[in-house]
Amino acid sequence: MKVGDLVFVDGYEVAIVMSEPRLSEDCKPGGEAYPHEHYYLVDVLTQSGELDSFEEEDLELVSESR
């Protein structure tokens, strides 16, 4: 997944990827999920105009950017 990709958020809302996937702060040393979980967050611009962070696994790729 890369910046500019078109995705579905939770299977119903279309959004544009605005950042590269990054390891959640919870998964880094000192975080609540460390060292047992590893998940990545992606910033997306939703149809409602909000910039939100979602787990990468909650996004479904619709169309890759060029």
Beta strands, then each sheet from edge to edge (+ up, - down):
strand 1: 6-9
strand 2: 13-17
strand 3: 22-23
strand 4: 40-46
strand 5: 51-55
strand 6: 59-63
sheet 1: 3+ 4- 2+ 1- 6+
sheet 2: 3+ 4- 5+
end
